[in-house]
Amino acid sequence: MSTGWREYRNPSANFNTATYLQLNKDVRDAGINPLLHYARSGRYEDRIIKLNCLEELKVLHQKFSEGGAQGGKISVTIAPIQPLDALLTQSGGKPMVVALSHDDYLANIGGVQVFIREEEEKFRAAGYTYVHLSPISTGGVPGSGRDYVRVIVDRAAPEIYLFNEVVGILRRSTEQQNRMLIIHSLINFDEEHVLDGILSVHWQKKYHWIHDYSLLCGEFNLLRNGVKWCGFPSKESTACFTCTGYKSRNIKERMLGRL
């Protein structure tokens, strides 16, 4: 109830989160969960919760077009890089895990976040430093904060750094032994950009957990335009071409090849 709607997930086939937020600017600007708003007041105001397929495509196209125009505009407070540099490069050979996922796993609750918390606890109990990276984004637009990354080290308070500076630190720190990369999710990251950086680092071991279908398509639950299960049709099919996840398929194929 607190995170899924921010990722434009639909609570059912009869309620389209993206449509409700796009058609109701007051709800979107107030940062209110759209389903709760509809249950409490929207239904009494005859607010639209779902359109037909063609109308949905227009709304989704408008949402992503507007997001793209705003993609480079973001305001963040950058933490000084020196303490992080010292912490990760002067660890005396202590083994390190660097994990990536789609959000702050301490601030948000969900299946992936719970899994990461358990993973972190076990690695730290085994003597590892656990470094978690997650994206900075605005308005639900993936990649809008591509120059920045949120970093959590051993459950300390998260800090925001320039992504390229963090990559530089990881390059130096992985000259030591026992450095491991774990990718849980690249949702909300600019995937190709983050892989350019992360895969330029030398890792002793690399793993990618499969929590959903985000390795295959931008519609990570394989719902065609966020409405109905698509069955993962051929990329050349009309069903795929007319879906908002279509453009992501080539990116996903290249990403899988690199991993």
DRENDO-1510 file (C-alpha; in Angstrom, 1 decimal, always signed):
<recs>
REC; n; res; u; v; w
REC; 1; MET; +0.0; +0.0; +0.0 .
REC; 2; SER; +2.9; +2.3; +0.5 .
REC; 3; THR; +5.3; +1.5; -2.4 .
REC; 4; GLY; +3.5; -0.5; -5.2 .
REC; 5; TRP; +1.5; +2.4; -6.5 .
REC; 6; ARG; +4.6; +4.6; -6.8 .
REC; 7; GLU; +5.9; +1.9; -9.2 .
REC; 8; TYR; +2.6; +2.1; -11.1 .
REC; 9; ARG; +1.6; -1.4; -10.0 .
REC; 10; ASN; -2.2; -2.2; -10.4 .
REC; 11; PRO; -4.0; -3.7; -7.4 .
REC; 12; SER; -6.4; -5.5; -9.8 .
REC; 13; ALA; -7.3; -5.7; -13.4 .
REC; 14; ASN; -10.2; -3.2; -12.8 .
REC; 15; PHE; -8.1; -0.4; -11.4 .
REC; 16; ASN; -5.3; +1.3; -13.4 .
REC; 17; THR; -2.9; +3.2; -11.2 .
REC; 18; ALA; -1.2; +5.1; -14.0 .
REC; 19; THR; -4.6; +6.2; -15.4 .
REC; 20; TYR; -5.9; +7.4; -12.1 .
REC; 21; LEU; -2.8; +9.4; -11.3 .
REC; 22; GLN; -2.7; +10.9; -14.9 .
REC; 23; LEU; -6.3; +11.9; -14.9 .
REC; 24; ASN; -6.4; +13.2; -11.3 .
REC; 25; LYS; -3.6; +15.8; -11.0 .
REC; 26; ASP; -4.7; +16.7; -7.4 .
REC; 27; VAL; -4.1; +13.1; -6.3 .
REC; 28; ARG; -0.8; +12.9; -8.1 .
REC; 29; ASP; +0.5; +16.2; -6.7 .
REC; 30; ALA; -0.6; +15.4; -3.2 .
REC; 31; GLY; +1.3; +12.1; -3.2 .
REC; 32; ILE; -1.8; +10.1; -2.2 .
REC; 33; ASN; -2.2; +6.4; -2.7 .
REC; 34; PRO; -4.6; +6.4; -5.7 .
REC; 35; LEU; -6.5; +3.3; -4.6 .
REC; 36; LEU; -7.1; +4.6; -1.1 .
REC; 37; HIS; -8.2; +8.0; -2.5 .
REC; 38; TYR; -10.7; +6.3; -4.7 .
REC; 39; ALA; -12.0; +4.1; -1.9 .
REC; 40; ARG; -12.4; +7.1; +0.4 .
REC; 41; SER; -13.7; +9.8; -1.9 .
REC; 42; GLY; -13.0; +9.2; -5.6 .
REC; 43; ARG; -15.8; +6.7; -6.1 .
REC; 44; TYR; -18.3; +9.2; -4.8 .
REC; 45; GLU; -17.0; +11.7; -7.3 .
REC; 46; ASP; -17.3; +9.3; -10.2 .
REC; 47; ARG; -13.6; +9.4; -10.9 .
REC; 48; ILE; -12.4; +7.2; -13.8 .
REC; 49; ILE; -10.3; +4.1; -12.7 .
REC; 50; LYS; -9.8; +2.4; -16.0 .
REC; 51; LEU; -10.1; +3.2; -19.7 .
REC; 52; ASN; -10.3; +1.0; -22.8 .
REC; 53; CYS; -7.1; -0.3; -24.3 .
REC; 54; LEU; -6.6; +2.5; -26.8 .
REC; 55; GLU; -7.3; +5.2; -24.2 .
REC; 56; GLU; -4.9; +3.5; -21.8 .
REC; 57; LEU; -2.2; +3.7; -24.4 .
REC; 58; LYS; -2.7; +7.4; -24.9 .
REC; 59; VAL; -2.5; +8.0; -21.1 .
REC; 60; LEU; +0.6; +5.9; -20.7 .
REC; 61; HIS; +2.3; +7.5; -23.7 .
REC; 62; GLN; +1.5; +10.9; -22.2 .
REC; 63; LYS; +2.9; +9.9; -18.8 .
REC; 64; PHE; +6.2; +8.5; -20.2 .
REC; 65; SER; +6.6; +11.4; -22.6 .
REC; 66; GLU; +6.1; +14.0; -19.8 .
REC; 67; GLY; +8.5; +12.0; -17.6 .
REC; 68; GLY; +11.2; +11.9; -20.4 .
REC; 69; ALA; +11.1; +15.7; -20.7 .
REC; 70; GLN; +11.7; +16.0; -17.0 .
REC; 71; GLY; +14.3; +13.3; -16.8 .
REC; 72; GLY; +17.3; +15.4; -16.2 .
REC; 73; LYS; +15.8; +17.6; -13.5 .
REC; 74; ILE; +16.5; +16.5; -10.0 .
REC; 75; SER; +17.5; +18.1; -6.7 .
REC; 76; VAL; +19.6; +16.1; -4.3 .
REC; 77; THR; +22.0; +16.7; -1.5 .
REC; 78; ILE; +25.4; +15.1; -2.3 .
REC; 79; ALA; +27.3; +13.6; +0.6 .
REC; 80; PRO; +31.1; +14.1; +0.8 .
REC; 81; ILE; +32.8; +11.2; -0.9 .
REC; 82; GLN; +35.9; +11.0; +1.2 .
REC; 83; PRO; +34.4; +9.0; +4.2 .
REC; 84; LEU; +33.0; +6.4; +1.9 .
REC; 85; ASP; +36.3; +6.2; +0.0 .
REC; 86; ALA; +38.2; +5.6; +3.2 .
REC; 87; LEU; +35.6; +3.1; +4.5 .
REC; 88; LEU; +35.7; +0.9; +1.4 .
REC; 89; THR; +39.3; +1.2; +0.2 .
REC; 90; GLN; +41.0; +0.9; +3.6 .
REC; 91; SER; +39.0; -2.1; +5.0 .
REC; 92; GLY; +42.2; -4.2; +5.5 .
REC; 93; GLY; +41.1; -6.9; +3.0 .
REC; 94; LYS; +37.7; -7.4; +4.7 .
REC; 95; PRO; +35.4; -9.2; +2.2 .
REC; 96; MET; +32.7; -7.1; +0.6 .
REC; 97; VAL; +29.3; -7.6; -1.1 .
REC; 98; VAL; +27.9; -4.9; -3.3 .
REC; 99; ALA; +24.2; -5.4; -3.9 .
REC; 100; LEU; +21.8; -3.4; -6.2 .
REC; 101; SER; +18.0; -3.2; -6.1 .
REC; 102; HIS; +15.3; -0.9; -7.1 .
REC; 103; ASP; +14.8; +1.1; -3.8 .
REC; 104; ASP; +16.0; +1.7; -0.2 .
REC; 105; TYR; +15.4; -1.8; +1.3 .
REC; 106; LEU; +15.4; -0.3; +4.9 .
REC; 107; ALA; +12.8; +2.3; +4.2 .
REC; 108; ASN; +10.4; +0.2; +2.1 .
REC; 109; ILE; +8.6; -3.1; +2.8 .
REC; 110; GLY; +8.1; -5.8; +0.3 .
REC; 111; GLY; +9.2; -9.3; -0.7 .
REC; 112; VAL; +12.5; -8.2; -2.3 .
REC; 113; GLN; +13.3; -5.9; +0.6 .
REC; 114; VAL; +12.7; -8.6; +3.2 .
REC; 115; PHE; +15.0; -10.9; +1.2 .
REC; 116; ILE; +17.7; -8.3; +1.0 .
REC; 117; ARG; +17.5; -7.7; +4.8 .
REC; 118; GLU; +18.0; -11.4; +5.4 .
REC; 119; GLU; +20.9; -11.6; +2.9 .
REC; 120; GLU; +22.6; -8.6; +4.5 .
REC; 121; GLU; +22.3; -10.0; +8.0 .
REC; 122; LYS; +23.9; -13.3; +6.9 .
REC; 123; PHE; +26.8; -11.7; +5.0 .
REC; 124; ARG; +27.5; -9.3; +7.9 .
REC; 125; ALA; +27.4; -12.3; +10.3 .
REC; 126; ALA; +30.0; -14.0; +8.1 .
REC; 127; GLY; +32.3; -10.9; +8.3 .
REC; 128; TYR; +31.4; -9.1; +5.1 .
REC; 129; THR; +30.9; -5.4; +4.5 .
REC; 130; TYR; +27.5; -5.1; +2.9 .
REC; 131; VAL; +27.1; -2.2; +0.5 .
REC; 132; HIS; +23.7; -1.5; -1.1 .
REC; 133; LEU; +23.1; +0.7; -4.1 .
REC; 134; SER; +19.7; +1.9; -5.2 .
REC; 135; PRO; +18.6; +4.5; -7.8 .
REC; 136; ILE; +17.5; +8.1; -7.3 .
REC; 137; SER; +14.4; +8.9; -9.4 .
REC; 138; THR; +11.6; +11.4; -9.5 .
REC; 139; GLY; +8.0; +11.1; -10.6 .
REC; 140; GLY; +8.3; +7.4; -11.1 .
REC; 141; VAL; +10.5; +8.0; -14.2 .
REC; 142; PRO; +13.3; +5.4; -14.4 .
REC; 143; GLY; +16.7; +6.8; -14.9 .
REC; 144; SER; +15.8; +10.4; -14.0 .
REC; 145; GLY; +18.6; +10.5; -11.5 .
REC; 146; ARG; +21.2; +8.5; -13.5 .
REC; 147; ASP; +24.1; +10.6; -12.2 .
REC; 148; TYR; +23.4; +9.8; -8.6 .
REC; 149; VAL; +23.1; +6.7; -6.4 .
REC; 150; ARG; +21.8; +6.0; -2.9 .
REC; 151; VAL; +24.4; +4.1; -0.8 .
REC; 152; ILE; +23.8; +2.2; +2.4 .
REC; 153; VAL; +26.8; +0.5; +4.1 .
REC; 154; ASP; +26.1; -2.0; +6.9 .
REC; 155; ARG; +22.7; -0.5; +7.6 .
REC; 156; ALA; +24.1; +3.0; +8.2 .
REC; 157; ALA; +21.8; +5.9; +7.2 .
REC; 158; PRO; +21.6; +6.2; +3.4 .
REC; 159; GLU; +23.7; +8.8; +1.6 .
REC; 160; ILE; +23.5; +10.1; -1.9 .
REC; 161; TYR; +26.7; +10.2; -4.1 .
REC; 162; LEU; +27.6; +10.8; -7.7 .
REC; 163; PHE; +27.4; +7.4; -9.3 .
REC; 164; ASN; +30.7; +7.7; -11.2 .
REC; 165; GLU; +32.6; +8.5; -8.0 .
REC; 166; VAL; +31.2; +5.5; -6.3 .
REC; 167; VAL; +32.2; +3.3; -9.3 .
REC; 168; GLY; +35.7; +4.8; -9.0 .
REC; 169; ILE; +35.9; +3.7; -5.3 .
REC; 170; LEU; +34.7; +0.2; -6.1 .
REC; 171; ARG; +37.3; -0.1; -8.8 .
REC; 172; ARG; +40.0; +0.7; -6.3 .
REC; 173; SER; +38.5; -1.4; -3.5 .
REC; 174; THR; +38.1; -4.5; -5.7 .
REC; 175; GLU; +41.8; -4.7; -6.2 .
REC; 176; GLN; +41.6; -6.6; -3.0 .
REC; 177; GLN; +40.2; -10.1; -2.8 .
REC; 178; ASN; +36.7; -11.3; -1.9 .
REC; 179; ARG; +34.6; -8.8; -3.7 .
REC; 180; MET; +31.1; -9.9; -4.8 .
REC; 181; LEU; +28.4; -8.3; -6.9 .
REC; 182; ILE; +24.8; -9.2; -6.4 .
REC; 183; ILE; +22.0; -7.7; -8.6 .
REC; 184; HIS; +18.5; -8.1; -7.3 .
REC; 185; SER; +16.8; -5.6; -9.6 .
REC; 186; LEU; +17.7; -2.8; -12.0 .
REC; 187; ILE; +14.1; -1.4; -12.0 .
REC; 188; ASN; +14.2; +2.5; -11.8 .
REC; 189; PHE; +17.9; +2.5; -12.8 .
REC; 190; ASP; +19.1; +3.6; -16.2 .
REC; 191; GLU; +20.0; +0.0; -16.8 .
REC; 192; GLU; +22.6; +0.4; -19.6 .
REC; 193; HIS; +24.2; +3.3; -17.8 .
REC; 194; VAL; +24.5; +1.5; -14.5 .
REC; 195; LEU; +25.8; -1.7; -16.1 .
REC; 196; ASP; +28.5; +0.4; -17.9 .
REC; 197; GLY; +29.8; +1.5; -14.5 .
REC; 198; ILE; +29.3; -1.6; -12.4 .
REC; 199; LEU; +30.7; -4.0; -15.0 .
REC; 200; SER; +33.8; -1.9; -15.4 .
REC; 201; VAL; +34.7; -3.1; -11.9 .
REC; 202; HIS; +36.6; -6.4; -11.3 .
REC; 203; TRP; +34.5; -8.8; -9.3 .
REC; 204; GLN; +35.5; -12.2; -8.0 .
REC; 205; LYS; +31.9; -13.4; -8.2 .
REC; 206; LYS; +28.7; -12.0; -9.8 .
REC; 207; TYR; +25.1; -13.1; -9.1 .
REC; 208; HIS; +21.7; -12.0; -10.4 .
REC; 209; TRP; +18.6; -13.0; -8.4 .
REC; 210; ILE; +15.4; -13.4; -10.4 .
REC; 211; HIS; +12.5; -12.0; -8.3 .
REC; 212; ASP; +10.2; -11.1; -11.2 .
REC; 213; TYR; +10.2; -10.7; -15.0 .
REC; 214; SER; +12.2; -7.5; -15.1 .
REC; 215; LEU; +15.1; -9.3; -16.8 .
REC; 216; LEU; +12.8; -9.9; -19.8 .
REC; 217; CYS; +10.7; -6.8; -20.1 .
REC; 218; GLY; +10.1; -3.3; -18.7 .
REC; 219; GLU; +6.6; -4.6; -17.7 .
REC; 220; PHE; +8.2; -6.6; -14.9 .
REC; 221; ASN; +5.0; -8.5; -14.1 .
REC; 222; LEU; +4.3; -9.2; -17.8 .
REC; 223; LEU; +1.0; -7.3; -17.8 .
REC; 224; ARG; +0.3; -5.9; -21.3 .
REC; 225; ASN; +0.1; -2.1; -20.7 .
REC; 226; GLY; -0.3; -2.9; -17.0 .
REC; 227; VAL; -3.7; -4.5; -17.5 .
REC; 228; LYS; -3.6; -8.2; -18.6 .
REC; 229; TRP; -1.1; -11.1; -18.6 .
REC; 230; CYS; +0.6; -11.1; -22.0 .
REC; 231; GLY; +2.2; -14.5; -22.0 .
REC; 232; PHE; +5.5; -13.0; -23.2 .
REC; 233; PRO; +4.8; -13.0; -27.0 .
REC; 234; SER; +7.4; -12.7; -29.7 .
REC; 235; LYS; +9.1; -9.3; -29.8 .
REC; 236; GLU; +8.0; -9.1; -33.5 .
REC; 237; SER; +4.3; -9.6; -32.6 .
REC; 238; THR; +1.6; -6.9; -32.7 .
REC; 239; ALA; +0.7; -7.7; -29.1 .
REC; 240; CYS; +4.3; -6.7; -28.0 .
REC; 241; PHE; +4.7; -3.8; -30.4 .
REC; 242; THR; +1.5; -2.1; -29.0 .
REC; 243; CYS; +2.6; -2.4; -25.4 .
REC; 244; THR; +4.6; +0.1; -23.3 .
REC; 245; GLY; +7.1; -2.6; -22.6 .
REC; 246; TYR; +8.1; -3.1; -26.2 .
REC; 247; LYS; +11.0; -0.6; -26.3 .
REC; 248; SER; +12.6; -2.3; -23.3 .
REC; 249; ARG; +12.9; -5.7; -24.9 .
REC; 250; ASN; +16.1; -4.8; -26.9 .
REC; 251; ILE; +17.6; -3.2; -23.8 .
REC; 252; LYS; +16.9; -6.4; -21.7 .
REC; 253; GLU; +18.4; -8.6; -24.3 .
REC; 254; ARG; +21.6; -6.6; -24.4 .
REC; 255; MET; +21.6; -6.5; -20.6 .
REC; 256; LEU; +21.3; -10.3; -20.3 .
REC; 257; GLY; +24.2; -10.7; -22.8 .
REC; 258; ARG; +26.4; -8.5; -20.6 .
REC; 259; LEU; +25.5; -10.3; -17.4 .
</recs>
